[in-house]
Structures are given as structure tokens and as C-alpha cells.
């Protein structure tokens, strides 16, 4: 089991580093939940390498099983998490996610929570001073004996209009917590300094405003914004509700083909971009496949993976329609119909029969050979 966990983290580390090389600081997250790593020292080092310089996490941010006083300053650059945030079994006093603006909740912890803070013996402050939006999923904070301030937060503002459908479980405040700074006024706070006052982007808005930077009608954000804004344009958004195209929030990325009204034909769009999460990219990151309009890990049914060579010598992995029957492709451990499976054994080895390619990894452990 420990070997499998280490293997998965190494695999994620390699893929995440490749994704960052695509031009944007986009990193792949993890999906370990509360699993205990085989080496706590290596676990910290892998987290540091995964997220140093990272701004957007394509997946989940899991900060778990960290003891002592490790330097977590590498988390300060993260502004967006597309899955969930899990902070569990950590003994440090502060989690420096000071620039995290939005948790999208594309994947949820225990199928319900976008933010889960569990059983942290030493954590006193979350320092989520920039967090203004949780798009999907609820909040679960429990078992943190020294944690202050989450009870002071206006979660209705963070969770937005859909908060009635989102579960929120908050533990009582720890004893001896300091009050919010006077500078916060009636707002809540994430910590003990004036910089930790909660930023409101929903509850103070004029009627008809989805998001705003203040209570006046002129403070309304553009409809494509999420998490608030600094001005009225779709280039002033703190995050994008749909897609981010080089700093401009749009409802869709520039399409691959355009319609020519003169010839009544589709023509190639020289400014086309592909969808990668909620980001528009000119080229899919390494280890992702280019389909008609998006970057995926697996080709759709009826297509197969091919590698094409550009005139400049660069390779591109893409999906192409099969000529005849497609080669058999299977998912590896932890993917597809093998979610939660840690090793190959007699009950699942049949899934790999006839496979020409496996997306993901395989692990053969002593229990693999038991009847």
C-alpha cells in the first residue's frame, strides 16, 4: 500500500511539472484524501516541488500529514483550485494560502465539500484572506482545537446564491481567540491583523449585481466575473466564472473553426485556443491530448492517440479518428472503473485483457499474487 501511495505521488509530480512547462503556472493536484504517506519527509518535499510557483491547481489541493514547523511559503502563489481543498493532520500554526481567491469544487471531498479542515492539532489561522468564492460544494471544519476565526466569516457571501444547497459544518471557536481587528468593522476576519478582514463580493451588492467591489451601482462586476473584481470590465475580474483567455474572462474559448458568411463554409481560426480546465491555451500541456477543441487525458470513443511533428520539430499528442477498429485502451489503477483500487489482483486483472495501452499506472504487491 505504501509503495502504491509513493508511486502515485511521483507520477503526479512528473505530470504536474510538465503541465507548468506549458506557459501558465498550472499544476496538477492530488487525490490521496487522508491516506498516510510512506515517508513524511518525502511527502513534504513532493508537495513543495508540486506547488512551488503554482498559481492554478488543476485538481485538488491536499495539505495533509505535516508535522513540526515546515516552511509552507510555497503555497502563497496559489490563486485558484479547480477541485477541493483539504487541510488535515497538520501541526503548523498557519496555512499561508493568502492569495487563494476561488475554489471551484469540480471535485468534492466526500462528494460534498469544497473546503475541508480536519483534525489539525496546531493550526490557529487559515489565513484565507483572499478567498471570496466557492462555486460548488460546502464547508466542513472540525477537530481543530486551536483554530480561530472561521466562525467569524460570512459564509453566505463566500458560498454565494447557491449556499442553501451547500452543507456547512463549523466547529465552535477555540478558547482564548482574539476578536477580529477593529478595522474589519461588521465584516468577519481570517486572522488577527487588519489585512485578514473578509472581503465581501455578494451580500453588499446592489440588486441585479452578481458580484461587486462595493455597495454602489457603479461597483458591479462584469457578468463573466467570479470571486469579485477591481472594475467593471471582463479584464478586471479576480477570477473567471467560465473561461480565462489570457486575462480576459469569456463564456467560451476562441473556437477552432469560424463560419465565413460569404462562402457559407467553416474556415480555420488562426487565433484558435483549446480548453484546459477553465483556461484557454494555444497548445495543450505535455501529457494531455489535443481533441477537436479541448485538452484531455483520454481520447473519446472511436479515436486513438497519435503523435504529430510540427515544422519546428515539436511533438504534439492528439486524438485522431480510428481507421477501422481502435486499439484496446484501458485505465490504470485509481482511474475510470478502477477508482480506489491500489493493486492488481485476481478480481481486477481481467480489466487489462487485450489492452494495447494503459492510461495511468499498475502496481503489483504481495497481495496481488494471493488467490
Long-range contacts (C-beta under 8 A, 24 or more apart in sequence): 1-342, 1-343, 1-365, 2-37, 2-38, 3-38, 3-363, 3-365, 4-333, 4-342, 4-343, 4-363, 4-365, 5-32, 5-35, 5-36, 5-37, 5-38, 6-37, 6-38, 6-39, 6-42, 7-361, 7-363, 8-32, 8-334, 8-361, 9-37, 9-43, 9-46, 10-46, 11-361, 12-50, 13-46, 13-49, 13-50, 15-287, 16-50, 17-49, 18-285, 18-286, 18-287, 19-58, 19-285, 19-286, 19-287, 19-288, 20-53, 20-54, 21-285, 21-286, 22-276, 22-281, 22-283, 22-284, 22-285, 22-286, 23-281, 23-282, 23-283, 24-55, 24-56, 24-279, 24-281, 25-53, 25-54, 25-55, 25-56, 25-77, 26-54, 26-55, 26-56, 26-57, 26-58, 26-276, 26-277, 26-279, 26-285, 27-51, 27-54, 27-56, 27-57, 27-58, 28-57, 28-58, 28-59, 29-57, 29-58, 29-59, 29-60, 29-61, 29-62, 29-81, 29-82, 29-83, 30-59, 30-60, 30-61, 30-62, 31-59, 31-60, 31-62, 31-107, 31-334, 32-62, 32-64, 33-62, 33-86, 33-109, 34-64, 34-86, 34-88, 34-89, 34-118, 36-65, 37-65, 40-65, 40-66, 40-67, 44-70, 47-74, 48-74, 51-75, 51-77, 51-78, 53-77, 54-78, 55-79, 55-80, 56-80, 56-81, 56-82, 56-277, 56-279, 57-81, 57-82, 57-83, 58-82, 58-276, 58-277, 59-83, 59-107, 60-84, 60-85, 60-86, 60-107, 60-109, 61-85, 61-86, 62-86, 62-88, 63-87, 63-88, 63-90, 63-95, 64-88, 64-89, 64-90, 65-89, 65-90, 66-90, 66-91, 66-92, 67-91, 68-92, 72-96, 79-130, 79-239, 80-104, 80-239, 82-106, 82-277, 82-278, 83-107, 83-108, 84-108, 84-109, 84-113, 84-114, 84-115, 84-116, 84-137, 85-114, 85-115, 85-116, 86-116, 86-118, 87-116, 87-117, 87-118, 87-120, 87-123, 87-126, 88-116, 88-117, 88-118, 88-119, 88-120, 89-118, 89-119, 89-120, 90-120, 90-121, 90-122, 90-123, 91-120, 91-121, 91-122, 91-123, 92-122, 92-123, 93-122, 93-123, 93-124, 93-125, 93-146, 94-123, 94-124, 94-125, 94-126, 94-127, 94-191, 95-123, 95-125, 95-126, 95-127, 95-128, 96-127, 97-126, 97-127, 97-128, 97-131, 98-127, 98-128, 98-129, 98-130, 99-130, 100-128, 100-130, 100-131, 101-130, 101-131, 101-132, 101-133, 101-227, 101-228, 101-238, 101-239, 102-131, 102-132, 102-133, 102-134, 102-135, 102-226, 102-227, 102-238, 102-239, 103-131, 103-133, 103-134, 103-135, 103-137, 104-135, 104-136, 104-278, 105-134, 105-135, 105-136, 105-137, 106-136, 108-136, 108-137, 109-137, 109-140, 110-140, 112-137, 112-138, 112-140, 112-167, 113-137, 113-138, 113-139, 113-140, 113-167, 114-138, 114-139, 115-139, 115-140, 115-141, 116-140, 116-141, 117-141, 117-142, 117-144, 117-147, 117-150, 118-142, 118-143, 118-144, 119-143, 119-144, 120-144, 120-147, 121-145, 121-146, 122-146, 123-147, 124-148, 124-174, 125-149, 125-190, 125-191, 125-192, 125-196, 126-150, 126-190, 126-191, 127-190, 127-191, 127-196, 128-190, 129-190, 129-191, 129-195, 129-196, 129-197, 129-198, 129-199, 130-199, 131-158, 131-190, 132-157, 132-158, 132-199, 132-200, 132-201, 132-227, 132-228, 132-238, 133-158, 133-160, 133-201, 133-226, 133-227, 133-228, 133-239, 134-158, 134-159, 134-160, 134-166, 135-160, 135-226, 136-162, 136-166, 137-166, 138-166, 138-167, 138-168, 138-169, 139-166, 139-167, 139-168, 139-169, 139-170, 140-167, 140-168, 140-169, 141-169, 141-170, 141-171, 142-169, 142-171, 143-171, 144-171, 144-174, 145-174, 146-174, 147-171, 147-174, 148-173, 148-174, 148-177, 148-178, 148-192, 149-173, 149-177, 149-180, 149-188, 149-189, 149-190, 149-191, 149-196, 152-180, 152-188, 152-189, 152-198, 153-188, 153-189, 153-190, 153-198, 154-187, 154-188, 154-198, 154-200, 154-203, 156-202, 156-203, 157-198, 157-200, 157-201, 157-202, 157-203, 160-202, 161-202, 199-228, 201-227, 201-228, 222-249, 224-249, 224-250, 224-251, 225-249, 240-278, 242-278, 243-275, 243-278, 243-279, 243-280, 244-278, 244-279, 244-280, 245-273, 245-280, 246-280, 250-280, 253-280, 253-293, 254-280, 255-293, 256-292, 256-293, 283-316, 284-316, 284-317, 286-317, 287-317, 288-317, 289-317, 289-318, 289-319, 290-316, 290-317, 290-318, 290-319, 291-318, 291-319, 297-359, 298-329, 298-331, 298-359, 299-329, 301-326, 302-326, 304-329, 305-329, 305-357, 327-356, 327-357, 328-354, 328-355, 328-356, 328-357, 329-355, 329-356, 329-357, 329-358, 329-359, 330-355, 330-357, 330-358, 330-359, 331-358, 331-359, 331-360, 332-358, 332-359, 332-360, 332-361, 332-362, 333-360, 333-361, 333-362, 333-363, 334-360, 334-361, 335-359, 335-360, 343-367, 343-368, 344-368, 345-370, 346-370, 346-371
